[in-house]
Amino acid sequence: MSRPRIVIVGAGFAGYRAARTLSRLTRHQADITLLNPTDYFLYLPLLPQVAAGILEPRRVTVSLSGTLPHVRLVLGEADSIDFDGRTVHYTGPEGDGGTLSYDRLVLAAGSVNKLLPIPGVAEHAHGFRSLPEALYLRDHVTRQVELAADTDEPARCQARCTFVVVGAGYTGTEVAAHGQLFTDAQVRKHPLRAGMRPRWMLLDIADRVLPELDERLGRTADEVLRRRGVEVRMGTSVKEATHDGVLLTDGEFVPSRTLVWCVGVRPDPLAAALELPLERGRLLVDPHLRVPGRDELFAAGDAAAVPDLEKPGSYTPMTAQHAWRQGKTVAHNVAASLGMGERRAYRHRDLGFVVDLGGVKAAANPLGVHLSGAVAGAVTRGYHLAAMPGNRVRVAADWVLDAVLPRQAVQLGLVRSWSVPLDTASPELVRMPGDPDRAEEPAKTGDAPAEGRGEDRASDPVRDPDAVKHPEPPGPVKRPERPAEREEKAQHRKKSAHATSRKGTHEHR
Ligand SMILES: Cc1cc2nc3c(=O)[nH]c(=O)nc-3n(C[C@H](O)[C@H](O)[C@H](O)COP(=O)(O)OP(=O)(O)OC[C@H]3O[C@@H](n4cnc5c(N)ncnc54)[C@H](O)[C@@H]3O)c2cc1C
């Protein structure tokens, strides 16, 4: 065989590690291509720190071409795969497309925000699994506090300064913990009327915080959150989301302009579109991470249902810890399938969890040892620095700066509400003007766009009924959605709504 062609779809924890390991294992004997919509690997666990203004957004990214010199980077999203012809078709960032031929294919497209069929949520909530969403939240929260400080009406002030986070898994817990500290610091500088304090609420239908992690971690997080003033409301979720607030399942209506949706993720829709065997939306693979019956096809990470050999009968959870290690295993097995080395089964026991609660606090159980307070905080930061595949010095520098300087609470207004919809197959991409899916957005608000006004930049057209709406920015149409993709999304939405209504459970992240 001439130089084998290996294509990896997705450069997250699994895909990035697979590319890096294959690059080493094949020693230039294979052509490795990494297909990803962005030119960076995103270290998701530090995203709450981006939203809270501790880390600048680029800190949590690692350049793909800068760190994988022997891997060809193709910018784009896979939209169809011809298994018989062994080709992947993709769409690039400017709407152009291409085809990649492969001898071995690794699918590592990760996951996207999970929707539940609750009225108003798709329109009024925002997810939290990408850099644009974190940037949006950072700006939005900053803006709400600034606008609240400027209003004389207590009710309006209260609504702007009430932030509702749904899902008390590690993402929601960290967002609420950091959020309360962030807004308290802002209010210290610009007090609200009548001494009002920003109100953060953390909701979950489960009966405790961090329901999928060790109970002691949940207890620690719960104590820290409550002491800080976060309203922890377990056994409660959202019945309806509206423009003006959130109706809870216990009947209370909470006036608010912010609903952060952290109830979980679902596998990337690409997995479902391939018509291969699935397990709850994830591609079913064997313990060698190979798709049964397809010797040339492998999958890893959140998008793959990998048998958990440590817990027979179950599949490995959707965590970075597993995805990162599966990336290495899949690389070895792809190389072995090309005659380089031995294949191995995927086996990994959880090494514990770290949950960053902001300030110096965290909850952690490395190797089963339960830690809390500042010790856990130090272990958590040390863990993240060790786990990041790059940019460590910059991250550490931001932490030092944050410890000695007041945090910068300014909103740049670069990511708008409509450009980060909750229901999207591509959370990592900002929706651009002219995107067909976006055309319906202004209609939702019922407002006509204003023309070229400076204050538009400080308003949020979808979430903020009081604000002057911003005009649709002029400019070229970028990455128009392909008919096939729209069709696939529409089908997926139908399936997803059906599946979630049948399942009715949360996966907590
Ligand atoms: C805020 C947050 C905090 C988290 N914290 C932790 C934590 O502390 N510990 C932990 O263990 N886990 C954590 N997780 C979960 C963890 O990040 C995921 O389990 C992990 O990212 C999964 O890795 P992956 O490689 O499967 O997918 P991802 O890391 O999501 O990567 C998937 C990649 O595929 C790309 N992609 C998607 N579709 C396509 C396509 N069609 N074509 C090409 N490329 C595509 C995406 O752009 C992305 O780059 C967290 C998740 C979030 C959202």
The ligand as a Tripos MOL2 file, in Angstrom:
@<TRIPOS>MOLECULE
LIG
   53    58     1     0     0
SMALL
NO_CHARGES

@<TRIPOS>ATOM
      1 C1        -17.9500   23.6790   30.3740 C.3       1 LIG1
      2 C2        -17.4810   22.2540   30.3990 C.ar      1 LIG1
      3 C3        -16.6440   21.8210   31.4150 C.ar      1 LIG1
      4 C4        -16.2040   20.5040   31.4450 C.ar      1 LIG1
      5 N1        -15.3770   20.1200   32.4620 N.ar      1 LIG1
      6 C5        -14.9310   18.8520   32.4920 C.ar      1 LIG1
      7 C6        -14.0530   18.4220   33.5390 C.ar      1 LIG1
      8 O1        -13.7160   19.1970   34.4240 O.2       1 LIG1
      9 N2        -13.6210   17.1370   33.5090 N.ar      1 LIG1
     10 C7        -13.9950   16.2530   32.5270 C.ar      1 LIG1
     11 O2        -13.5510   15.1000   32.5410 O.2       1 LIG1
     12 N3        -14.8160   16.6250   31.5330 N.ar      1 LIG1
     13 C8        -15.2950   17.9050   31.4800 C.ar      1 LIG1
     14 N4        -16.1430   18.2880   30.4820 N.ar      1 LIG1
     15 C9        -16.5360   17.3200   29.4540 C.3       1 LIG1
     16 C10       -15.4530   17.2120   28.4070 C.3       1 LIG1
     17 O3        -15.0620   18.4820   27.9870 O.3       1 LIG1
     18 C11       -15.9340   16.3660   27.2190 C.3       1 LIG1
     19 O4        -16.2870   15.0990   27.6980 O.3       1 LIG1
     20 C12       -14.8110   16.2520   26.1970 C.3       1 LIG1
     21 O5        -14.5850   17.5090   25.6060 O.3       1 LIG1
     22 C13       -15.1400   15.2300   25.1060 C.3       1 LIG1
     23 O6        -14.0750   15.1830   24.2270 O.3       1 LIG1
     24 P1        -14.3290   14.8730   22.6860 P.3       1 LIG1
     25 O7        -12.9940   14.8400   22.0220 O.co2     1 LIG1
     26 O8        -15.2100   13.7060   22.5170 O.co2     1 LIG1
     27 O9        -15.1840   16.1140   22.1610 O.3       1 LIG1
     28 P2        -14.8160   17.6490   22.1200 P.3       1 LIG1
     29 O10       -13.7430   17.9890   23.0570 O.co2     1 LIG1
     30 O11       -16.1090   18.3610   22.2410 O.co2     1 LIG1
     31 O12       -14.2710   17.8410   20.6460 O.3       1 LIG1
     32 C14       -15.0330   17.5840   19.5010 C.3       1 LIG1
     33 C15       -14.4080   18.3250   18.3480 C.3       1 LIG1
     34 O13       -15.0450   17.9190   17.1500 O.3       1 LIG1
     35 C16       -15.3640   19.0680   16.3780 C.3       1 LIG1
     36 N5        -16.5020   18.7260   15.5260 N.ar      1 LIG1
     37 C17       -17.8060   18.6130   15.8550 C.ar      1 LIG1
     38 N6        -18.5320   18.2530   14.7630 N.ar      1 LIG1
     39 C18       -17.6550   18.1400   13.7470 C.ar      1 LIG1
     40 C19       -17.8000   17.8070   12.3670 C.ar      1 LIG1
     41 N7        -18.9930   17.5180   11.8220 N.pl3     1 LIG1
     42 N8        -16.6970   17.7970   11.5960 N.ar      1 LIG1
     43 C20       -15.4750   18.0950   12.1290 C.ar      1 LIG1
     44 N9        -15.2790   18.4040   13.4150 N.ar      1 LIG1
     45 C21       -16.3630   18.4330   14.2190 C.ar      1 LIG1
     46 C22       -15.6730   20.1260   17.4330 C.3       1 LIG1
     47 O14       -15.5570   21.4100   16.8930 O.3       1 LIG1
     48 C23       -14.5910   19.8330   18.4600 C.3       1 LIG1
     49 O15       -13.4000   20.4830   18.1450 O.3       1 LIG1
     50 C24       -16.6030   19.6020   30.4280 C.ar      1 LIG1
     51 C25       -17.4480   20.0240   29.4210 C.ar      1 LIG1
     52 C26       -17.8890   21.3400   29.3900 C.ar      1 LIG1
     53 C27       -18.7970   21.7940   28.2750 C.3       1 LIG1
@<TRIPOS>BOND
     1     1     2 1
     2     2     3 ar
     3     2    52 ar
     4     3     4 ar
     5     4     5 ar
     6     4    50 ar
     7     5     6 ar
     8     6     7 ar
     9     6    13 1
    10     7     8 2
    11     7     9 ar
    12     9    10 ar
    13    10    11 2
    14    10    12 ar
    15    12    13 ar
    16    13    14 ar
    17    14    15 1
    18    14    50 ar
    19    15    16 1
    20    16    17 1
    21    16    18 1
    22    18    19 1
    23    18    20 1
    24    20    21 1
    25    20    22 1
    26    22    23 1
    27    23    24 1
    28    24    25 2
    29    24    26 1
    30    24    27 1
    31    27    28 1
    32    28    29 2
    33    28    30 1
    34    28    31 1
    35    31    32 1
    36    32    33 1
    37    33    34 1
    38    33    48 1
    39    34    35 1
    40    35    36 1
    41    35    46 1
    42    36    37 ar
    43    36    45 ar
    44    37    38 ar
    45    38    39 ar
    46    39    40 ar
    47    39    45 ar
    48    40    41 1
    49    40    42 ar
    50    42    43 ar
    51    43    44 ar
    52    44    45 ar
    53    46    47 1
    54    46    48 1
    55    48    49 1
    56    50    51 ar
    57    51    52 ar
    58    52    53 1
@<TRIPOS>SUBSTRUCTURE
     1 LIG1         1 GROUP 0 **** ****
